[in-house]
Amino acid sequence: MTSRQPLFDRLVALSASDWDAYTHHPFVEAMGTGTLPQAAFRHYLVQDYLFLIQFARAYALAVYKARSLEEMRSGLRGLSAILDKEMDLHVDYCAGWGISRAEMEASEEDMPTVAYTRFVIDAGLAGDLLDLHVALAPCVIGYAVIARRLAEAGGVRDGNPYSLWIAEYASAAYQDLAASAVESLDRLAGDDLSDGRLVRLAKLFGQACRLEAAFWQMGLDKAP
Ligand SMILES: Cc1ncc(C[n+]2csc(CCO)c2C)c(N)n1
């Protein structure tokens, strides 16, 4: 392993089993084959709406933790992407599943939603902007990796109820956003990351992967 490897690749290598358990979770595989029980997906969608509200707060924290105007603008773009775009898309998407905004807003956060979102916010509060972005990385980059793999395996096809989810995150627009998140980790880390810091970052990354896996599991646990 050389230090020229992207930080994201080093984090994945150091947390390989957590990363694999997250990105190959049975919920994910079942979306690819179209066999995921719809009750599992519906619960996931409602919780994901509540999750996005908290993730907007995490991006607001990224604005606060920025050390330059450029970093502030980048945090602001993340915040506005969620508030002005992602949440509306989510509401439209959920409408297709018969879930109204009122239903989502009336729902309570489940424990895995609380655990994951507050973990990310705490990582940013207790640490610096790099800690926050490392805690966000499994979310932002992981969905791109998962969807690309499912799309390459033929997951986007007539008759798969999860085609739209896969197509959205496999789209060039989303893949580009994830690629810029990979680059921004390297920019934030600079050239002089100590071994100790890398180990601490890998702990945050691994924990976020385990919390993503628990988020998938929360959906599966709702299936009859
Ligand atoms: C549990 C869970 N993990 C990741 C995402 C994906 N996601 C959430 S915020 C964001 C960033 C940009 O708008 C992305 C890609 C999700 N929706 N739900």
Ligand as a Chemical Component Dictionary entry (heavy atoms), coordinates in Angstrom:
data_LIG
# 
_chem_comp.id                   LIG 
_chem_comp.type                 NON-POLYMER 
_chem_comp.pdbx_formal_charge   1 
_chem_comp.three_letter_code    LIG 
# 
loop_
_chem_comp_atom.comp_id 
_chem_comp_atom.atom_id 
_chem_comp_atom.alt_atom_id 
_chem_comp_atom.type_symbol 
_chem_comp_atom.charge 
_chem_comp_atom.model_Cartn_x 
_chem_comp_atom.model_Cartn_y 
_chem_comp_atom.model_Cartn_z 
_chem_comp_atom.pdbx_ordinal 
LIG C1  C1  C 0 -28.950 5.395  4.366  1  
LIG C2  C2  C 0 -28.520 6.171  3.176  2  
LIG N1  N1  N 0 -27.218 6.197  2.846  3  
LIG C3  C3  C 0 -26.828 6.923  1.773  4  
LIG C4  C4  C 0 -27.732 7.626  1.002  5  
LIG C5  C5  C 0 -27.324 8.409  -0.205 6  
LIG N2  N2  N 1 -27.219 9.810  0.049  7  
LIG C6  C6  C 0 -27.694 10.460 1.107  8  
LIG S1  S1  S 0 -27.276 12.112 1.158  9  
LIG C7  C7  C 0 -26.439 11.979 -0.247 10 
LIG C8  C8  C 0 -25.639 13.105 -0.777 11 
LIG C9  C9  C 0 -26.102 13.995 -1.753 12 
LIG O1  O1  O 0 -27.211 14.557 -1.989 13 
LIG C10 C10 C 0 -26.529 10.662 -0.730 14 
LIG C11 C11 C 0 -25.956 10.194 -1.940 15 
LIG C12 C12 C 0 -29.070 7.579  1.389  16 
LIG N3  N3  N 0 -30.009 8.266  0.699  17 
LIG N4  N4  N 0 -29.445 6.838  2.463  18 
# 
loop_
_chem_comp_bond.comp_id 
_chem_comp_bond.atom_id_1 
_chem_comp_bond.atom_id_2 
_chem_comp_bond.value_order 
_chem_comp_bond.pdbx_ordinal 
LIG C1  C2  SING 1  
LIG C2  N1  SING 2  
LIG C2  N4  DOUB 3  
LIG N1  C3  DOUB 4  
LIG C3  C4  SING 5  
LIG C4  C5  SING 6  
LIG C4  C12 DOUB 7  
LIG C5  N2  SING 8  
LIG N2  C6  DOUB 9  
LIG N2  C10 SING 10 
LIG C6  S1  SING 11 
LIG S1  C7  SING 12 
LIG C7  C8  SING 13 
LIG C7  C10 DOUB 14 
LIG C8  C9  SING 15 
LIG C9  O1  SING 16 
LIG C10 C11 SING 17 
LIG C12 N3  SING 18 
LIG C12 N4  SING 19 
# 
